[in-house]
Amino acid sequence: MRGNTYVVSARRRPIVAIDGPAGAGKSTVARRLADALAFILVDTGAMYRAVALATGRAGILWSDAPRLAAFAEELVAERALSFERDPDPLVGVRVRVRGEDVSEAIRTPHMAQGASTVSAHGAVRAVLLELQRVAGRAGGVVLEGRDIGTVVFPDAEVKFFLTASAEIRATRRHAELAAKGETATLSETLRDVQRRDAQDEGRAIAPLKRAESAVLIDSTDLSFEQTVACMLEHVRAAESAR
């Protein structure tokens, strides 16, 4: 764990940005941190997963950037994407596309890969960027993703880069999939994690990287509870310094 530089701003409560690679536990940690702080959780990854699902159902190839962006713009203009807090800590955020609950449908390895592919297109990111900023600009929010602290909210008061070894991330992800009845092997899951890392880190638009002022947290040897406790300490220190 390294880093302790905080941004001073006029917001009443800070923006907490959590970035990191696939399988690092960002979603679970973000939910628990938001609950502990009584902050709003903004799941940016769910936005991209929902777009990937909706465009795939519409027959739009994830490689077709112009059509993807146009479709995403329609979804935003229609307010067809909605995100609600779910009391179940394993769900966290309930996602709807044009009224349909797609919370489970977007949480598959295929949709994870789709979200990574869709989010690599600058035109798509531009459409969803303002949606993310509107949701979080007042502060008192926790956002997690790949470029929250570098692109979406470079002025976030508290930034974290959460990571873990690829093997540990694959083991955790495999356990989650097994609990849902998925039949992927651990070796297959590890390959998916490594492929996602390469795609996220190598993309031309907003590649995955640690923000200069982000606190680095390696959760390889930490439980979720220990990780959240560490983050809470940093957030409270930032609030005390305001």
Buried (B, 14 or more C-beta within 10 A) or exposed (E): BEBEEBBEEEBEBBBBBBBBBBBBBBBBBBBBBBBBBEBBBBBBBBBBBBBBBBBBEEEBEBEEBEBBBBBBBEBBEEEBBEBEBBEEEEBBBBBBBEEEEBBEBBBBBEBBBBBBBBBBBBBBBEBBBEBBEEBBEEBBBBBBBBBBBBBBBBEBBBBBBBBBBBEBBBBBBBEBBEEEEEEBEBEBBBBBBBEBBEBBEEBEBBBBBBBEBBBBBBBEEBEBEEBBBBBBEBBEEBBEEB
